[in-house]
Amino acid sequence: MADAAEESSSSSAAAAAEEEEEAEAAEEEAEVVVIVVGAGPSGLATAACLAVRSVPYIVLDSASAPASLWRLRAYDRLHLHLAKQFSSLPFAPHPPSAPPSSPAPSSSATSTPTPRASASSPRASASAAASTPPRIVCGAVPGRGDGGNAEAVVPEILGLEGFPGPVLHSSRFRSGSEYKGKAVLVVGGGNSGMEIALDLAESGAKTSIVVRSPLHLVTREIWLLGMHLRKFLPLYLVDALALFLCYLKFGDTSKYGIHRPTKGPFYLKANSPVFPVMDVGTFDKIKAGEIQVFPSITRINSNSVIFANGKVEYFDAIILATGYRATTKEWLKGDDYLIDDDGMAKQKYPNNWKGKNGLYCAGLGRRGIPGTSEDALKIAKDIYESSCCEYLKT
């Protein structure tokens, strides 16, 4: 009898504990005011801003770690290209001891807030949530990166599938030391491509890079000066000064296969998705002949690559620094206002962050980390104020 009573008591206690857990889970679910899709820098920045305002939220991401693009898919020498005062997220400034251009692990570590709002969230928001559907913030594609950096782009190159050596996207590249003594072709002349090419050359690889499109090569110092001057001078004057300084620094880059666009770097940054390339030492290697620049690829025949200028070169490996594409529209249905077909913000700045029916987006306006921070602050403020208004109406 004692055993039966003890068993009955244990069962009752287990049932009570289970009911308590279910009640707590239901309460947490009822308190969620915001669903943040993606734990990349944009999603984390938004979550941090919501947490500061005590707005209950939950972050959804299928990756094994927050900021997965930075933590799991960045090459070893990656640094933020902007100065640290322009590269921090809300409530997570870089410490004074941090170098001017911080490495990726440091940036991701300082930009990771608490995974969800604290239990001290005000009941005003919770009450509003009971009668209002949760807001949705598109910060990043779950498990695929942040905003525009979602799915790796692999270009269609005739004969690429028959190349016998390793072919990998830059998201899988880690260090040039693995390619010492090998002939390596980097496809893509953006910031990642240029930095990877430098890493390969410094590691003893015979390095070449494909630069298919015109680009602006600048230094961090010139770009930082231009960002400050934009506060006081019109865009065309800032571009004129920046290009003059670039000429003094680099000379005529077209002699080395790098052609500049007809529009200035700051104009393109403000009016298109075209970013300048921050030179970290690659151009010196190009001038010294340690990195060869080629135009677009015509076709690949086994280990031989035929270029548009008719030259043929042999390579042991190919690194595709060809960027990413946003896949937001693949999972977000029923929205024709906020997100464009390319998965980025459809509305122009400064109205790029807010959609209809409780939908927002952060970091999809092609304005880099500063734009991400601004979006996150605006979104949290708007949701907090609208939640308070809804509470007052109830």
N, C-alpha and C positions, 0 to 999 in steps of 0.2 A: 504494500500500500504506500509506504514511504517513497519507494522508487517511482511509483506511478504519480504521486503528488509532485515529486521533484521534477519528473519529466514534463508534467503539465505546466508547472511553474516556469520551466526553461522555455517551453513552447510559447507561453504567453509573453515572456520577456522578449523573445526573438520577434514575435509578431508586432509587439509594441515598438521595438526598435526599427523594424521595417516600415511601419506606418509613419514613424517620426521622420525617417529618411525621405520617404515619399512626400511628406508634407513640406519638408525643407526644400526638396527639389522643385515642388510645385510653386512654393513661395518665390524661389529664385527665378523660375521661369516667368512668373507673373510680374516680377520686378524689372525684367529686361525691357529697357526703353529703346535701346539701339543694338542692332546687329551689325558688327563691323566685319566685312568679308575680306579676309586676308591679313596675315600677321607680318607683312613687310613693313618698311619704314613708314609708309603712308598710313597703314592701318594702326600701327603702334603709336604714331603721333596723334592720331585721332583718339585712340583709347586713352592716352595720357591726358589729353585735354578734357575728355569726358570725365575721367576720374577726378581731376582737380575740381570740377564743378559738381562732383558727387552724382553724376548721371549714371544709372545702372546700364551696363552694356555687356556684351559677350563677343569675343573674337573667334571667328571660324577660320581654320586653316588646316589643310591636310598634311602639311609638312611636319617633319620631326622636330623642328626647332623654329623659334621666331626669327624673322629676318633671314629666311633660308637662302636667299640669293647671296647675301653677304657672307653668311656663315658657312655655307656648304658648296657654293658654286663660284667662288671668287678665287682668282689666281693669287699666289703668295705675296707678290710685291704690290698689289693694288692699293692705291692711295686715293683719297678724295681729291678731286681736281680743283675744287674751290678752296679758298682760305677757310680756316676753321670757324671764323665768325660768320661765314655764310653756309656752313655745313652742319650746323647742329639743329636738332629737332626741339620742339617746345619742352621746356622744363628739363632739358638734358644738355646743358652747354658743355663744350669740351673744357677740361680743366686747364688752368694757366700753364701747366707743365707740358701739355700736349704739343707736339710739333705743329708748325703752321699748316701742313697738309697731313691729316691723320691717316693712318693705315686703316683698312676695312675692319679688322677685328675690334679696334678701339671704337669706331663709329657705331658698330652694331651693338656693342655692349652698353654704350651710354644711352642708346635710344630705345631700350626695352623697358616699358613700364610694367606695373602689376597686371597680370592677365585679365582681370575684370575689376569692376568697381568694388569698393569696400562695402562691408555690411552696414556702414553708417549712412548709406544713401538716404536722402530725405523721402518721407512718405508721400510728398507731393508728386514726385516723379512716379513712384510706384502706383499711386492711385490713377494717375493719368494713363499709365500703361495698361491698366485693367480695361479701359474703354477705348484705347487708341492702339492701332496696330504698330508694332515696333518700326522705328526708322531704320533704313538700311544704308550703310555707307560702303561704297565700293572703293576699298583702299588698295586691294591687290587681288590677283587671282589666286585662290587657295592652293598652296603648295607649289606655286609656279613662279613666285617672284613678286615684284612690286610694280603695280601700275603698268607702264609701257613695257617693262622687262618681264614678260610673261612666258612666252613659248619661244624656244630657240629657233631662229630662222636658218634653214639650210638652203642655199641658192641652187637653182638648177644649172649645173655645169655639165656640158656634154662630155661623157667619159669618166665622170667622177666616180661612178660606182665600180669602175674597173681599176682604179688606182690601187696598187698592191700594198702600199704602206699605210700607216695609221692616218685616219682622217677624223678629226674631232672638233667639236664646237668649242669656242673659248670658255664656255661654262664648265668644261671638263679639263681645261688646261690648268696646271698648277705651277710648274716651274720650268724654266729653260734648261736647268741642269740635266733634265732627262734626255735632252737632245744634243748634248755636246758632241761635236764632230760630224753632225748630220746636216744635210741640206734641207731646210724647212721653209715652206712658203706660207706666209700669213695672208689670208684673203680678207681684206677690209681695212680701210685707212682711218677709221675712227679712233677715239681715245683708247679703247681696249686694244685694237690692232696695233697701234703705234707703241703702246707700252709693252705688249707681248713681244713685238719685234725687238725692242731694246733689250728685254730680258733674255731672249734667245741669243742675240749678238754678244751680250756680256758674258753669257754662259759658254761661248765657244762654238755656237752653231753657225753654219753658213746660212745667213738669213736673207730672205727676200720678202717683199710685201707688195700686194696688189692694191693700188689706189685707183679706184674706178671713177670717182666723182670729184669735182672741185671741192676744196676744203680750205678753211682758214686755220693756219698754224699760228698760235699765239703762245705767249708765256703766261704763267700764273700772275706775275707781277703786272704785266700789261693789262690783263683781264681785270685784275683787282682795281687798278687805277681807273679803268673804264667804268666799272660798276659804281665807283664813288662819283665820277664825273657825270654820270647819268642823272644824278639828283639835281644838277645845276645847268647842264648843257643839253641842247637838242641832240637827237640821235645822230644826225648826219655829221655833226662836229665831233662827237665821241668816236664815231667810226673813222673819220678822217685822221684823227690823232692816233688811234689804235693802229691803223694801217701804216702810218708813217713810222711809228715805233717798231712795228713788225719788220718793215723794210730795213731799218737800221740794224735790227737784230739778226734777221735771216737772209737779207738780200733778196734776189729774185729766185724764189723757190721753184718756179716753173722749169729752171735749168736742170732740176733734179727729179722732174716728173710729178711735182705737186703744184697744181694750178689753183689759183684762188677764184672764188665765185665773183660775179660782177657786183653783187650787193655786199655791204659791209657785214662784219661778224655780229655786231650788236643789232643791226636791222634784222638779220636772219634769225637771231635768237628770239627777238620780240615778235616776229611775224611768220615763223615757220618752225618745223621740228628740227631744223638744221643747227647743230651745236658746233662750236669751234673745237679744234684739237689742241689741248694743252701740251706743249712740248716739254718732255721730262728728260731730254737728252738724246732722243731718237734722231733728230735732224743732224746733229754732229756726226753720228754714225753713218747717216746717209751721205753727207758731204765727204766723209773719209772713205767711202766705198765699202764700208763694212756691212751695210744694208742696201740691197738693190731694190729699186722701185720699178714696178712693171704696171702696164695698163691692164685692162680687163682680159680675162681668159677666153680664148676662142674654143679650145677643147683640150682634153687630157687623153693621152695615149700611153697606157701603162704608167711608167714613172715619169714620162715626159709631159711637160705642160707647154702648150703652144699659146702664145700671147697675141693680142690684137696688133701689136707692132711687128709680128712675124718672127720674133725671137722664140727659141725653144730651149728650155732648161730642164734639167733632171732634178727631182726632189725625192727625199726619203719620207717626208711627212708633210701634211697639210693641216693648218690650223684655221678654222673658219671663224673669224671675228666679225660675223655678219649680223650681230644684234639679235633682237627679240621682236616679237609682235604681241600686242595685247589680245587676249582672248575673252575679254569681258562679255562681248555680245554672244558668245557661245553658251553662256549659262544665265545671262540676264535677259529675260524675255519681257516683252510688252512695253519697252521704253523706247520712244522715238525722239525724246527731247534732250536728255542729259548726255547720253553716250553715243558717239558717232559709230559708223560702220567699222572704223579701224580700231574700235575699242578704247579710244581716248575721248576726252571731254569735247562735246559738240559745241557748247556755248563758249564764247570768247571771254577772256579775262576782262573784268574782274567778276563776271557772273558764271564762271565755269564750274563752280562747286555745288550748286543747289539745283535739284530737279523738281519734279512734281511727285505728289503722293508719298512724301516722306523719303524720297530717294536723294542721296548725296554722293559725291565722289571726291576723293582726296588724292592729290598727286598725279592726276591724269591730264593736267593742263599744260604739260611740257615746259614746266618752269623750274624743274630741278628741286633740290632740297628746300631752298627758300620758298618756292611755291607750295610744296607739300606742307610746310609749317604754317603758312598763311591759310591754306585750305582747312587744315585741322582746327585751327583756332576759330575760324569763322563757323565751321560746322558745329562745334561744341557749343558755341555761344548761341547759335540759332536754335539748336535743339533744346538747350536749357531754357531759353526764354519762351519758346513755344510750349514746353512742358509746364512751365509755371502758369502760363495763360490758360491752358487746358484744365489745370488743377483748380484755378480760381472760378472757372465756369461750372465745375461740378459741385 
